[in-house]
């Protein structure tokens, strides 16, 4: 069974003029889930960095999550997400992610990464179930 336990999302919008970035907007959120059998919490999350020199824009986001009940009460389990997005002069975007897990049953966690055209256009990831 796959259950989403936490997710981190970032979005950027930018325009260029005369070879220089002249407008940048970004949004982000980190969502910890309560699935009914495991509750996750945010350790730290946010927008780390923006650089809009020249005709590209680079934005970095992060989300760090933890719990003490995955899969049972006991040790701490952690999940860490990093997202780097680069807006190119032609309107395309490049992105990369990094993630790691540690603690109790961390081996059973997996991370999916993807890209969406619009901020928060996908269904709420937090589903109930055990």
N, C-alpha and C positions, 0 to 999 in steps of 0.2 A: 504494500500500500504506500502510495506517495502522498505525503501531507506537506504543505508549505508551512514552514515554521517561522520564517522571517524573510523580509525582502527589502532591498535598497534600490531606489530608482532615482535617476538623474535625467535632466532635460536641458537642452540649450537652444537658444534662438539667437541669430546674429545676422548682421548685414555688413557689407563692405562698400566702400566708396573710394575711388581713386587709389586702389591698392592698399587701403588701410581699413581695419575693422572700425566701424563708427557706431555700432550698437550691439550690445550683448545683454541677454537676459537668461537666467537659469533658475530652475526650480529643482528641488529634491525632497524626498522623504524616505524615512526608514520606518518599517512597520514590523513590530514584534507580534507574533500570533499566540492566541490561546486556543488550542485545538480541542480542549476538553480533557485531554490526557497529558498535556505538556504546555507550560506557559513560558514564553520567552520574554526577555526584557532587553531594552537598549542600554548598552554600556556607554556608547559614544556614537554619534552620527553627525554628518554634516557635509558642508561644502568646504573642501580643503584649500582650493587654489584656483585661480583664474589667471590666464595670461592672454592678452589680446594684442600682442605686438605684430606689426605687419598686417598681412592679409589672412591670418588664421587665428582661431581662438581655441584655447585648450582649457578644459574645466575638469577638475577632479572631485569625486564624491567618495564618501565612505560610510559604512554601517558596521558596528560591532555589537553583537548580541550574546546573551548568556542565559542559562537557566540552571536550576538545581533538581529538576524532576524528569530528565530525559535519560533513559526511558522510565526510570523510577527515582524516588527520592534518594539522594545521596550526593554524589560528586557534582562538581560544576562542569558544564559543557559550554563551549564557546564556538561562535561562527563569526567570521570576519569577511567583509566584502569591500572591494576597491573597484571603482569605475573611473576610467580615463576616457574622455571624449575630445576629439579634435574636429572643429568645424573648418572645412576647407573653402578656398575662395570660390569654387564652382558650386557651392551649396551642398556638397556631399559631406558625409561625416564618417570618420574612422573612430572606432572604439575598441577598448581592450578591458579585460577584467582580471582581477586576481582574487583568490579566496583561499582561506584555510580554516580548518576546524581543529579544536583541541579538547581534551578532557574526556569525561565518561561517554562511552559509545560514540565518540567522534567519527570513528571509522564508518558508521552507518549513515552519516550525513552526505548529501551531495548537493552541488550548486549548479543551477541552470542559469545561463546568461543569454540575454537577447536584446533586441533593439526594437523600439516601437516608434511609429511616425509622430504620435502625439503623446503628451504627458498624461499619464494615468488613464490611457484608453483601454487597457486590458481589465479583465474582471478582477475583483478583489481576490487576492491569493489566499487569504486566511480562511480555510475551510474547517468545519468541525468534523471530528471523527477520531477513532483510535485504531 
